Amino acid sequence: MISKEDQIMMETLYWWGIPTLFRCKNDPDPKNCDIALVGVPHSTGNGTTERDQHLGPRAVRNISAMLRRSHLQYGIDPWKQKKFMI
């Protein structure tokens, strides 16, 4: 059995679990969600490095895992107010 503290620590690691955008919970049933982000990961590269396309989808998920934001001025936090599906 894993402790609650260890579970919290692991959930904050960008490489832990299913790699979803913004570390949203993965729910395959759209009936359980308010917002769905659907698409096909695609990268044509930006030309800054040779063959940088291979960094595409996973790199975007890794960076987005560090960027869960809320609107400070209005106190809006969509991550707590709605259920997301990736």
matplotlib code that plots the C-alpha trace (Angstrom):
import matplotlib.pyplot as plt

x = [0.0, 1.3, 1.1, -1.0, 2.2, 3.9, 0.9, 0.7, 4.5, 4.2, 1.2, 3.3, 6.0, 5.7, 6.7, 4.3, 1.1, -0.7, 0.8, -2.2, -2.2, -2.0, -2.1, -5.9, -7.5, -8.0, -11.7, -12.7, -16.4, -17.4, -20.6, -18.4, -16.8, -17.6, -14.8, -12.9, -9.6, -9.6, -7.1, -4.1, -0.7, 1.3, 4.6, 6.2, 9.1, 9.9, 13.3, 15.3, 17.1, 17.6, 14.8, 13.1, 9.8, 10.5, 10.1, 6.5, 3.6, 5.4, 7.4, 4.1, 2.6, 5.8, 5.8, 2.0, 2.3, 4.1, 1.6, -1.8, -2.8, -5.7, -6.7, -5.3, -7.2, -10.6, -9.9, -11.1, -9.6, -11.1, -9.2, -11.3, -14.6, -15.0, -14.2, -11.8, -11.2, -8.1]
y = [0.0, 3.4, 6.3, 9.4, 11.6, 9.3, 9.3, 13.2, 13.3, 10.9, 12.8, 16.0, 14.3, 15.2, 11.8, 9.8, 8.2, 8.6, 11.7, 13.9, 17.6, 19.8, 16.5, 16.4, 13.2, 10.7, 9.6, 7.7, 8.3, 11.7, 11.7, 12.3, 15.4, 19.1, 19.9, 17.6, 18.3, 16.1, 16.0, 14.4, 15.4, 16.9, 18.7, 19.9, 21.4, 25.0, 24.8, 25.9, 22.5, 19.8, 17.2, 18.6, 17.1, 14.0, 16.2, 17.1, 15.5, 14.2, 17.4, 19.4, 17.2, 17.4, 21.2, 21.5, 19.4, 22.3, 25.0, 24.5, 28.1, 30.0, 33.7, 35.5, 38.8, 37.1, 34.0, 31.7, 28.2, 26.0, 23.0, 22.9, 24.1, 21.7, 18.1, 17.8, 14.8, 14.4]
z = [0.0, -0.9, 1.5, 0.8, 0.8, -1.7, -3.9, -3.9, -4.6, -7.6, -9.1, -9.3, -11.3, -15.0, -16.1, -13.8, -15.1, -18.5, -20.3, -20.8, -21.7, -18.5, -16.5, -16.8, -15.7, -18.5, -18.7, -21.8, -21.2, -22.6, -20.4, -17.3, -18.8, -19.2, -21.6, -24.0, -25.8, -28.8, -31.7, -33.3, -32.1, -34.9, -35.3, -38.4, -36.5, -36.2, -37.9, -34.8, -34.6, -37.1, -37.0, -33.9, -34.9, -32.7, -29.6, -30.6, -28.7, -25.6, -25.2, -25.3, -22.6, -20.4, -20.6, -20.1, -16.9, -15.3, -16.5, -14.7, -14.3, -12.9, -13.5, -10.5, -11.0, -11.3, -9.2, -12.0, -11.8, -14.6, -13.4, -10.2, -11.7, -14.7, -15.5, -18.4, -20.6, -22.7]

ax = plt.figure().add_subplot(projection="3d")
ax.plot(x, y, z, "-o")
ax.set_aspect("equal")
plt.show()
